[in-house]
Structures are given as C-alpha cells and as structure tokens.
Amino acid sequence: MKTPLSKQKGFFAEYYLNLRNAGGDSCEADIAKLDTCGNDAERVAYVEQLEWVRAGDAALQIEREYTGKSAQVAAEFKERATTAFKQKKWLEAMLLYSRNYVTLPSDKVAERAVALANRSATLYHLDKHCECLVDIRRSLQLNYPKDLIYKLYERQARCFLALKDYPRTIAAFKKCITAMDDSSLPADRRSKLTLDAITMIKMLEADPRTAKQAAKQQQLKQTAISRLEQAQGLPEEQEFVSKLVRIDRNKQEGRFARAAADVQVGQELLVEKPYVAVLLEKYAQTHCEFCFVRTVVPVCCPNCADVIYCSEQCQQNSTAKYHKYECGILPIIWRSGASINNHMALRIIASKPLDYFLQLQPFGNEELPIEELLSLPKDDFRRVAFLERHQQERPPANFFQYVLMSRFLTKCLQAAGYFGSSAGPKQVQAINALLLRSLQFIQFNTHEVAELHKYSKAGREKSIFIGGAIYPTLALFNHSCDPGVVRYFRGNTIHINSVRPIEAGLPINENYGPIYTQDKREDRQSRLKELYWFECSCDACLDSWPLFDELARDVIRFRCEAPNNCAAIIEVPPTCNDFMIKCVTCGEMTNILKGLKVMQDTEMMTRTAKRFYDTGDYAKALNKFVDLLKIMYEVLAPPFPDFCECQQHLKDCFLNLGNVYELD
C-alpha cells in the first residue's frame, strides 16, 4: 500500500505542486481572482470553494502521533545507558538515561522513577550535585522501589554534603538509615552503610556551622524541599521599555523608534518577552520548549516525546497555554517541511481559546493608532495583528500559497481538538483567516532567537539560530545596515542595548540581518528587498560605506568642531603634522590635537578591555569598551576600523551575558 502523502518527509511542497497540476488549465486564472478579494476572510472563503483544492484534501491525513513514546525503545536506551555507566562514560550514560526517561509511556511510572534515579547517579559522578538532587526528588515523587530507596537518600546526603548544606545532609543520612529496614541488603553491607551514616551525622552535628545553617534555614522558613532540589529555569525578568524610546510614525518610515532624549553607549533600551516563540526542531531535545534554556535534567511531556522542559513549571505553563493542542501534532508539522514561521502561526492560535478570537472578529486592514496599539495588554492579539503585512503588494500566487498553509494549520488544530464539538464551518473559517493574517505579519516581523556557541580552546565564538519569536515592541523598530543597538537573549527574552550614541530625535534602528561591515551594498539591498520588501536608505547605503576589510586605514576621520554646527567630516592622514585643519565644507579651522591624543589613549584602553574579555570578565570588559566608544565618538566619525572593532567587541560582551553554550 502506498504511503499517504502526509506521512512522507517534506510533503507540503509536493502537495502544493500536485494541487497546481490538479487545477489544470483554469489554475492560473482561478488563483488570479484572489486579487478581487478585499480581506483574508474573503481569500480563505474563495480558495475553500475551489473544487480542485477541496479534492486535494484527501492527501492531508492529519491525526495525532505518539510514536516517540515506546517501552521497547526506552528499554533499548536503558540498556545502552547501563553499558556506558559501567564503562564510566558518565556524560554518555546521562544523555542515554534522559532518552530512556523521555521515551517511556506515561503509564510506565515505576520505570520512569528508575530512569530518573539512574540519571541522578550519572549526574553525581559528573559533580552536578544540584541537578542530581532534582532527579532524586523527582524519582522519590514517582515512588521509587521501596527496597532500593536507601540508595537515593545516601546519594542525596552526599550531594548536600558536597554543597556544604549540613542540616539537610544529616536529615538525608537519617532517612537512609531508616530506609535500609526495607532493603534486601546483606547484614554486613547494611551494618557498614549504617555505621558510615552515623559517623557522618555525629561529625556534622558537632560542626558549629551546622547549627548556624539550621537557624538560618528556620529563619528563612524554607520548605521541606529546598531550592537546591527544585529545577530552576532562568530567573524571572521584568519587561522594560526605556523612556528614551519613543515610537513614532510618518509616511516615509512607517512606524519606527526614535530617541526621546540623547542615548548614551551601552544603555539598555528594551527588555521584552516574546508574544510567541518557537524552537527549531533541531533543538527540541536539548532546550526547554517553553523558555528556550538549555537543560541537562529535562522534564518530559507525559504523552509525547517530541519536546522537553527545564522544569515542572515550564512544562505546566506550556501545557496550559498551547502544548495541549500541539502534543502529537508536532511530528506532522516538522515532517511537512513547513518553516518555523508556520509553526509560530499555529502556536499563536493554540495559545488562546477559540472564543477569544471569535470575539475579536472582524479585523480590518487599517493600522491602529500608535497610542492605542501600545496601550493594549502584552498578550492581546492586536499587538501583533497590526504589524506590517505588505498585503497591498502581495501577488495572488503568494496569497494562494499562504491560504493553503493556513488551511493545513487549521486542519492540524481540528485534529488536536481545538474547535471542540460545537464549532461550525464559519468559526473554523474565521480561525483559518486569522492564521492567514498571522502568516503575513510573521513573515516580516520574526526575530531569530540566538545562542552563543563558544569554542574556548580555539578562541572561536559563533551565534547560532535556535528558534524564532515575535516581540511586539521591537517589531516597530526600523532597520539600518549600521544599527545603533545590539540584541541578545536570555532564554527567549530579548535585551536591546545601544552600541553608539544616538542624538535626541534620531531613529533608534536595529539590524534585520545584512550589515555594512560584512555585506556589500548591492547584496544588502537585494536581500532586504527579497525578505522584507523595502529599499534601505540608511547612511551606510546612501553613502556606500565600504566593507570593514576595505575601510581606509591611511586616514583618520575627524568631526568638524566649527561653532556653526557643521556636520562635515575632515579626513586627515596619520602622518599629518598640522594641528589646525581647515574644513573644506564650512571653511572653519578644527584643532585635531585632541583627536590624535584620543587615538593614542584608546590603544592602551583597548588592550585592557581585551584582557578583561579574554579572562571572562565580560562586565568589566563591557564598561571599558563603552568608555572607548564614548571617547572615540566625540571626535571621530564612523566608519573607521578602530570604531568598528570596538563596537564589535562591545556586542560580543553583551552576547556573553545572554545565552551561552561552552562546547569545550
């Protein structure tokens, strides 16, 4: 029997081509009529009534899949993990025990408890004591076998001891002694373990630090389960929009960010959580599906083996918000070949109940006023629904592709039970239209969530794309090939900091990808036109700034200091012996002695900043590079090599304060 199309890898592209072929001679004419539709609801309704489109639905057989959960596969992982453990390959064993745990079906509670206990043993040998405590606590909660439970309490005691938490060490050793009553240990082995535990208890009870710690813990009113035993994701971050940022609008630039007052180098301008964020499939087994933090002691979904979480809290948040509809559906989305943008559109809808969206209908094409848009709650769909979609410029063929994708995503939601049993065709069509709208604004407003991969021995760093997200406020910032800010991530929360001074009233621009130091002007223009449908008119493009490797190193670019506020640039060779230089633009004289002195002073400061960076003291390095850029910017004008290098070093410092993965 032939495998259904939707069971094949990358099936959506073939489904689309098959559909076009099925349309026959009328296909192009039918698609062209989308031009007459006035809104997304009409586009969805029009495509829905095309017979050759409906006939193609037979190829989209969508149902929940839970093939990742398998007791047999889990047993194979366990066997491999045990072999690695016996060979003292702790890291390999730990990763295999994780796969053993994740693939166990939810009804295999006893096996899951054992898997977690086994993983805790590998973590103990890796000196990951806090992580070990987390898995011990989880295993105990799943009722680890009573006759073996003494092992967990002894390991728990050893972890607390390593962490110098003596009151909890004593408590765990006492539990270990009691638990041995239920064990099948030989008498001599039990006696030795009991004697070792009693010896440690007496020694620690005599230690004056134990009483002090116990008093402090009592004072803090800590619960029976300590923070050390709780899986901790990233600390909660407060969202923040600086008063220096003002969102404005004009006919030429659309909506954009402007400096409400002078912005200094290094200032934090925005901290924003995503409206929606989706991990790439590649990182689904290494990063928390909810917050994107990399985790070594994951919590799994009880029903599927497709995602992991860094903590019980993230797992609960995800399930409550959207995973209840994505669970079992992710395999078909990944298999379809659909981009992460399409997954984000699905998640936007899955994150809110059906009634929420039905009450927001209908949506017009007119933008909301800036003040009204920014006053909406952060989780209001309208915060993203009115982002740029370029709907007036979309050709019918593009709309057709997007309608087909929105129909596919709608069918995924139907298979997941999103619509319940009472929703009719009109309600389904309304969600289909919102998915179509979402696909449009996601195309132009998605940010790549990054993680810095460090190869310390080789001295290399590389920023890796791990997922995508939409940040409603940041999405209003315009692009520049010479951006005034850098972005970095903690989990999937984005931080925006300035990397050069920005005068009051001037735009605060970020970068959409191509940057003048690395990409030629024609390549930048072509890429931005292809991906974002606009022509860039930043200074770097208008003045055709050269690539970093082509920047002139035989001239120094000084700012004219004439009292008439001349904005001209005075280019002087380093060998110049004159201190007073005439500006060819305004005719006034500028004293470049200060600038030459700055160039000398910055050399030593740069060496100091690099030394801090190389030793991992990124906060001190950042402060030094901030000072350097301030000094340079006062008298020198970009683009010039020293300024570009210093700016890049500053960006690297910020990146090291965010998501970092050490590969050595």
C-alpha positions in Angstrom: 0.0 0.0 0.0 1.3 3.4 -0.9 2.3 5.6 2.0 -0.1 8.6 2.3 1.5 11.9 1.2 1.2 13.4 4.6 3.3 10.6 6.0 6.2 11.5 3.8 9.1 13.8 4.7 8.7 17.3 3.3 5.2 16.5 1.9 3.8 20.1 1.8 5.8 21.1 -1.3 4.7 18.1 -3.2 1.1 18.7 -2.0 1.3 22.2 -3.4 2.7 21.1 -6.8 0.1 18.3 -7.1 -2.6 20.8 -6.3 -1.4 23.2 -9.0 -1.3 20.3 -11.5 -4.8 19.2 -10.5 -6.1 22.7 -11.2 -5.4 22.2 -14.9 -6.0 24.9 -17.4 -8.1 27.0 -15.0 -5.5 27.0 -12.2 -3.7 30.3 -13.0 -7.0 32.1 -13.8 -8.5 30.8 -10.5 -5.6 32.0 -8.5 -5.5 35.4 -10.2 -9.1 36.0 -9.0 -7.7 36.3 -5.4 -6.8 39.9 -6.5 -10.5 40.7 -6.2 -10.7 39.6 -2.6 -10.8 42.5 -0.1 -9.6 40.8 3.0 -8.3 37.5 4.4 -11.8 36.1 5.2 -12.7 36.5 1.6 -9.5 34.9 0.4 -10.0 31.9 2.6 -13.6 31.5 1.5 -12.7 31.9 -2.2 -10.0 29.2 -2.1 -12.2 26.9 0.0 -14.8 26.7 -2.7 -12.4 25.7 -5.5 -13.2 22.1 -6.3 -9.7 21.1 -7.2 -8.4 22.5 -3.9 -11.0 20.5 -1.9 -10.2 17.4 -3.9 -6.6 17.7 -2.7 -7.6 17.4 1.0 -7.5 13.7 0.7 -3.7 13.9 0.7 -3.7 15.7 4.1 -4.5 12.9 6.5 -3.8 14.5 9.9 -4.0 12.8 13.2 -2.1 12.9 16.4 1.0 10.8 16.6 2.8 9.4 19.7 5.3 7.1 18.1 8.1 8.7 20.2 6.7 7.0 23.3 7.7 3.4 23.3 8.5 1.0 26.1 10.6 -1.1 23.8 12.7 1.9 22.5 13.0 3.1 26.1 14.4 -0.3 27.2 17.0 -0.1 24.4 18.1 3.3 25.6 18.3 2.0 29.2 20.5 -1.0 28.1 22.9 1.3 26.2 23.0 3.7 29.2 23.8 1.0 31.6 26.7 -0.2 29.4 28.0 3.3 29.3 27.6 3.7 33.0 29.6 0.5 33.7 32.4 1.9 31.4 32.3 5.1 33.5 31.2 7.1 30.5 29.2 9.4 32.7 28.1 12.0 30.2 27.1 9.4 27.6 25.2 7.5 30.2 23.4 10.6 31.4 22.2 11.5 27.9 21.0 8.0 27.2 19.2 7.8 30.5 17.5 11.0 29.5 16.3 9.4 26.3 15.2 6.4 28.3 13.1 8.6 30.5 11.6 10.8 27.8 10.5 7.8 25.6 8.8 5.9 28.4 5.0 6.0 28.1 3.1 7.8 30.9 1.7 4.6 32.4 5.3 3.3 33.0 5.5 5.1 36.3 7.9 2.7 38.0 10.2 2.6 35.0 10.3 6.4 34.9 11.2 6.6 38.6 14.1 4.2 37.9 15.2 6.2 34.8 15.4 9.3 36.9 17.3 7.6 39.7 19.8 6.2 37.2 20.2 9.6 35.7 20.8 11.1 39.1 23.7 8.6 39.6 25.4 9.8 36.4 24.9 13.4 37.5 26.5 12.7 40.8 29.6 11.3 39.1 29.7 14.4 36.9 29.7 16.6 40.1 26.4 18.0 39.0 25.1 18.0 42.6 22.1 20.3 42.2 20.9 18.6 39.1 21.4 15.2 40.9 19.2 16.4 43.8 16.5 17.5 41.3 16.3 14.0 39.8 16.4 12.3 43.2 13.4 14.4 44.3 11.5 13.5 41.0 12.3 9.8 41.4 11.0 9.8 45.0 7.8 11.5 43.9 7.2 8.7 41.4 7.5 6.1 44.2 11.0 4.7 43.5 11.1 1.0 44.7 11.0 0.8 48.4 13.7 -1.8 48.8 16.2 0.5 46.9 15.2 3.9 48.2 18.1 3.9 50.7 20.4 4.4 47.6 18.7 7.7 46.8 18.8 9.0 50.3 22.5 8.2 50.6 23.2 9.9 47.2 21.1 12.8 48.4 23.1 13.1 51.5 26.4 13.1 49.6 25.1 15.9 47.3 24.1 18.1 50.3 27.5 17.4 51.8 29.3 18.4 48.7 27.1 21.6 48.6 28.0 22.2 52.3 24.4 22.1 53.4 24.9 20.2 56.6 21.4 20.2 58.2 20.0 18.6 55.1 22.9 16.2 54.9 22.1 14.9 58.4 18.4 14.6 57.5 19.2 12.6 54.4 21.6 10.3 56.2 18.9 9.6 58.8 16.4 8.8 56.1 18.9 6.5 54.5 19.3 4.5 57.8 15.6 4.2 58.2 15.1 3.2 54.6 17.5 0.3 54.9 14.9 -1.5 57.0 13.0 -2.1 53.8 16.1 -3.2 51.8 17.3 -6.7 51.0 20.9 -5.8 51.8 23.1 -8.4 53.4 23.6 -7.8 57.1 27.3 -6.9 56.8 26.7 -4.4 54.0 23.8 -2.8 55.9 25.9 -2.5 59.0 28.7 -0.8 57.1 26.4 1.7 55.5 24.7 2.4 58.8 28.0 3.0 60.6 29.2 5.3 57.8 26.0 7.3 58.0 26.0 7.5 61.8 29.7 8.6 61.7 28.9 11.4 59.3 25.9 12.5 61.3 27.9 12.8 64.5 30.7 14.6 62.8 28.3 17.2 61.3 26.3 17.6 64.4 29.5 18.6 66.2 30.4 21.1 63.5 29.4 24.7 64.6 28.4 25.5 61.0 25.5 23.0 61.2 23.7 24.9 63.9 24.2 28.2 62.2 22.8 26.9 58.9 19.8 25.3 60.6 19.0 28.6 62.4 19.2 30.5 59.1 17.1 28.0 57.2 14.5 28.2 60.0 14.6 31.9 59.9 14.0 31.9 56.1 11.1 29.5 56.7 12.3 27.2 53.8 10.1 24.4 52.8 10.9 20.8 53.2 12.0 20.7 49.6 14.9 23.1 49.3 15.6 25.3 46.3 18.6 23.0 45.5 16.1 20.2 44.8 14.0 22.3 42.5 14.7 22.5 38.8 15.3 26.2 38.2 14.8 27.8 34.8 16.0 31.3 34.2 15.2 34.0 36.8 12.0 35.9 36.0 12.9 39.1 34.2 10.9 42.3 34.3 9.9 43.7 30.9 11.1 47.2 30.3 10.8 49.9 27.7 13.2 52.8 28.4 11.8 56.4 28.5 14.5 57.1 25.9 12.5 55.2 23.3 9.5 56.8 21.6 7.5 55.0 18.9 6.6 57.4 16.1 5.0 57.3 12.7 5.4 59.1 9.4 4.5 58.4 5.8 8.1 57.7 4.7 9.3 55.4 7.5 6.0 54.0 8.8 6.2 53.2 12.5 9.6 53.4 14.0 11.6 54.0 17.2 13.0 57.4 17.9 15.3 58.7 20.7 13.2 60.8 23.1 16.5 62.2 24.5 20.2 61.6 24.0 21.0 57.9 24.2 24.5 57.0 25.5 26.6 54.0 24.6 25.6 50.8 26.4 22.2 51.9 27.7 19.5 49.2 28.0 16.6 50.4 25.9 14.3 47.4 25.9 13.7 44.0 27.7 10.8 42.2 26.1 9.3 38.7 26.4 8.0 37.2 23.1 4.4 37.3 22.1 5.1 33.9 20.6 8.3 31.9 20.4 9.0 28.5 18.8 12.2 26.3 19.0 13.6 24.8 15.9 13.0 21.0 15.7 16.8 20.5 15.9 16.9 21.8 19.5 13.7 20.2 20.7 15.6 17.6 22.7 18.2 19.9 24.2 16.3 23.1 25.1 13.2 23.9 27.1 10.3 24.2 24.7 8.8 27.0 26.8 11.7 29.3 27.8 14.4 28.0 25.4 17.0 27.5 28.2 19.4 24.5 27.6 18.8 21.8 30.1 20.6 18.6 31.2 17.9 17.3 33.6 14.7 17.8 31.5 11.1 17.1 32.4 9.2 15.4 29.6 5.7 15.7 28.4 3.7 12.7 29.8 2.1 12.0 26.4 4.7 12.8 23.7 8.5 12.5 23.3 8.8 15.5 21.0 9.7 18.2 23.5 11.4 18.7 26.9 11.3 21.3 29.6 13.8 22.7 32.1 11.4 22.5 35.0 7.9 21.3 36.1 6.8 24.9 36.0 7.7 25.4 32.3 6.0 22.1 31.5 2.8 23.2 33.2 2.9 26.6 31.6 3.4 25.1 28.1 0.6 22.6 28.6 -1.8 25.2 29.9 -1.1 27.6 27.1 -0.7 25.7 23.9 1.0 22.3 24.1 -2.3 20.5 24.8 -3.1 21.3 21.1 0.4 20.8 19.8 1.0 17.5 21.6 1.0 14.7 19.0 0.7 17.3 16.2 4.4 18.4 16.1 5.6 15.4 14.2 3.4 16.2 11.2 4.3 19.9 11.3 8.0 19.1 11.3 7.6 16.4 8.7 5.6 18.8 6.4 8.7 20.9 5.7 6.8 24.0 6.9 9.1 26.7 8.2 9.3 27.8 11.8 7.1 30.8 10.8 4.2 28.4 10.1 4.6 26.7 13.4 4.5 30.2 15.1 1.2 31.0 13.4 -0.3 27.7 14.7 1.0 28.5 18.2 -0.4 32.0 18.2 -3.9 30.5 17.7 -3.3 27.5 20.0 -2.3 29.9 22.9 -5.8 31.4 23.2 -9.2 29.7 23.3 -11.5 29.8 20.3 -13.9 32.2 21.9 -11.2 34.8 22.4 -10.5 35.1 18.7 -14.2 34.9 17.7 -14.9 37.9 19.9 -12.1 39.9 18.3 -13.6 39.5 14.8 -13.7 41.1 12.3 -10.2 42.6 11.6 -9.8 45.5 9.2 -6.7 46.4 7.2 -6.3 49.8 8.8 -3.5 50.2 11.3 -4.4 51.0 14.9 -3.1 54.4 16.1 0.3 54.1 17.9 -1.1 55.2 21.2 -3.9 52.7 21.1 -1.6 49.9 19.9 0.9 50.4 22.7 -1.8 50.7 25.4 -3.1 47.2 24.7 -2.1 44.3 27.1 1.0 42.5 26.1 -0.8 39.3 25.3 -3.5 41.0 23.2 -3.6 39.5 19.7 -4.0 43.0 18.2 -0.5 43.9 19.4 0.8 41.7 16.6 -2.2 41.6 14.2 -1.5 45.1 13.1 2.2 44.7 12.4 3.4 45.2 8.8 2.0 42.6 6.3 2.5 44.4 2.9 -0.9 43.0 2.0 -1.3 45.6 -0.8 1.8 44.4 -2.5 1.2 40.6 -2.4 0.6 38.9 -5.7 -2.3 36.4 -5.9 0.1 33.4 -6.2 1.7 34.4 -2.8 -1.7 34.7 -1.2 -2.6 31.3 -2.6 0.4 29.6 -1.1 -0.4 31.2 2.3 -4.0 30.2 2.2 -3.0 26.6 1.5 -0.7 26.7 4.5 -3.4 28.3 6.7 -5.8 25.5 5.7 -3.2 22.9 6.6 -2.6 24.5 10.0 -6.4 24.7 10.5 -6.7 21.0 9.9 -3.9 20.4 12.4 -5.9 22.4 15.0 -9.0 20.4 14.1 -7.2 17.1 14.6 -5.9 18.4 18.0 -9.5 19.2 19.2 -9.0 22.9 19.3 -12.5 23.6 17.9 -14.3 21.2 20.3 -17.5 19.6 19.2 -19.8 22.7 18.8 -17.8 24.9 16.3 -19.3 25.2 12.9 -17.8 25.9 9.4 -18.0 29.7 10.0 -15.9 29.5 13.2 -13.4 27.2 11.5 -13.2 29.6 8.6 -12.7 32.6 10.9 -9.6 30.9 12.5 -8.3 30.0 9.1 -8.5 33.7 8.1 -6.6 34.7 11.3 -3.9 32.0 10.5 -3.6 33.6 7.1 -3.2 37.0 8.6 -0.6 35.7 11.1 1.5 34.1 8.4 1.7 37.5 6.7 2.9 39.6 9.7 5.1 36.8 10.9 7.0 36.9 7.6 8.3 40.4 8.2 8.4 40.6 12.0 10.1 37.4 13.2 13.4 37.6 15.1 15.9 34.8 15.3 16.5 33.7 18.9 20.2 33.0 19.3 22.6 31.2 21.5 26.3 32.0 21.6 28.4 28.8 21.0 31.9 29.2 22.4 35.0 27.1 21.4 37.3 28.4 24.1 40.3 26.3 23.2 40.2 27.5 19.6 39.2 31.1 20.7 36.1 31.0 18.4 32.5 32.2 19.1 29.5 31.8 16.8 25.9 32.9 17.3 23.6 30.0 16.5 19.9 30.3 15.5 17.8 28.1 17.9 14.3 29.4 17.4 12.1 32.3 16.2 9.9 34.8 18.1 7.9 37.9 17.7 8.5 40.9 20.0 5.6 43.4 19.6 7.6 46.5 20.6 10.9 45.6 18.9 9.0 44.8 15.7 8.3 48.5 15.4 12.0 49.4 15.2 13.3 50.0 11.7 16.4 48.6 10.0 19.8 50.1 9.5 22.9 48.5 8.0 24.7 50.5 10.7 22.5 49.7 13.6 22.5 51.7 16.8 21.7 48.7 19.0 22.7 45.1 19.7 20.2 42.4 20.7 21.0 39.4 22.9 18.8 36.8 24.6 18.3 35.2 28.0 16.2 32.2 27.2 13.8 33.7 24.7 13.6 37.1 26.4 15.3 39.7 24.3 17.5 42.6 25.5 18.3 45.7 23.4 21.3 47.9 24.2 22.8 50.8 22.4 26.2 50.4 20.8 26.8 54.1 19.9 25.4 57.4 21.0 22.1 58.4 19.4 21.1 62.0 19.5 17.6 63.0 20.6 15.1 62.9 17.7 17.1 60.5 15.6 15.9 57.0 14.8 16.9 54.0 17.0 17.5 51.4 14.4 18.2 47.7 14.8 19.5 45.3 12.1 17.5 42.8 10.1 20.5 40.8 9.0 22.8 42.4 6.4 25.3 44.8 7.9 27.6 47.1 6.1 30.9 45.8 7.6 30.3 42.3 6.2 27.9 42.7 3.2 28.3 44.8 0.1 25.7 47.5 -0.6 24.1 45.7 -3.6 23.9 42.4 -1.7 22.3 44.1 1.3 19.8 45.9 -0.8 18.9 42.7 -2.7 18.5 40.7 0.4 16.3 43.3 2.2 14.2 43.7 -0.9 13.7 39.9 -1.1 13.0 39.2 2.6 11.4 42.4 3.8 10.1 44.2 0.6 11.8 47.6 1.1 14.8 49.5 -0.1 17.2 50.5 2.7 18.1 54.2 2.8 20.4 54.2 5.9 23.6 56.3 5.9 25.7 53.2 5.1 23.6 52.6 1.9 23.2 56.2 0.8 26.9 56.9 1.1 28.0 53.4 0.0 30.2 52.7 3.1 32.9 50.2 2.3 33.2 46.7 3.9 35.3 46.5 7.1 38.3 45.0 5.2 38.1 47.8 2.7 38.0 50.7 5.2 40.7 53.2 4.7 43.5 52.8 7.3 45.6 55.6 5.9 43.2 58.4 7.1 41.6 59.4 10.4 38.1 60.8 10.2 37.6 63.8 12.5 34.4 65.7 13.1 34.4 69.4 12.2 34.3 71.3 15.5 33.3 74.7 14.0 30.8 76.7 16.1 28.3 76.8 13.2 27.4 73.1 13.9 28.9 71.9 10.6 28.4 68.2 10.2 31.2 67.7 7.8 34.0 65.1 8.1 37.6 66.0 8.0 39.9 63.2 6.7 43.5 63.5 7.8 46.4 61.1 7.2 48.1 59.8 10.4 51.3 61.4 9.3 49.8 64.9 9.3 52.0 67.3 11.4 49.4 70.2 11.4 47.2 70.6 14.4 44.8 73.1 12.9 42.9 71.8 9.8 40.6 73.8 7.6 37.2 72.2 6.9 36.5 72.2 3.1 32.8 72.5 3.8 32.4 75.4 6.1 35.9 76.9 5.9 36.4 77.0 9.6 39.5 75.6 11.4 39.4 72.5 13.6 42.0 71.5 16.2 42.8 67.8 15.7 45.3 67.6 18.5 42.5 66.3 20.8 41.6 63.6 18.3 45.2 62.5 17.9 45.5 62.3 21.7 42.4 60.2 21.8 43.8 57.8 19.3 46.9 57.3 21.5 44.9 56.9 24.7 42.5 54.4 23.2 45.2 51.9 22.3 46.0 51.2 26.0 42.4 51.1 26.9 41.7 48.6 24.2 44.4 46.3 25.4 43.0 46.4 28.9 39.4 45.8 27.7 40.5 42.8 25.6 42.4 41.4 28.6 39.2 41.5 30.7 37.3 39.8 27.8 39.9 37.1 27.3 39.8 36.2 31.1 35.9 36.0 31.0 35.3 39.2 33.0 32.7 40.4 30.5 31.1 43.1 32.7 34.5 44.9 33.2 35.3 44.5 29.5 31.9 45.9 28.6 32.4 49.0 30.7 35.9 49.6 29.1 34.5 49.3 25.6 31.6 51.6 26.5 34.2 54.2 27.6 36.2 53.7 24.5 33.3 54.3 22.2 32.2 57.4 24.0 35.7 58.9 23.7 36.0 57.9 20.0 32.6 59.2 19.1 33.2 62.7 20.5 36.0 63.5 18.0 36.0 60.8 15.4 33.3 59.8 12.8 32.5 56.3 11.6 33.1 54.4 9.5 36.7 53.7 10.5 38.3 50.5 11.6 39.1 51.2 15.3 35.5 52.2 15.9 34.0 49.2 14.1 36.3 46.8 16.0 35.4 48.4 19.4 31.7 48.3 18.5 32.0 44.6 17.7 33.9 43.9 21.0 31.0 45.6 22.8 28.4 43.5 21.0 30.4 40.4 21.9 30.4 41.4 25.6 26.6 41.7 25.5 26.2 38.3 23.8 28.3 36.7 26.5 25.8 38.0 29.1 23.0 36.1 27.4 22.5 32.5 26.1 25.9 30.9 26.0 27.0 27.3 25.4 30.5 26.2 26.1 31.5 23.4 23.7 35.0 22.6 25.1 
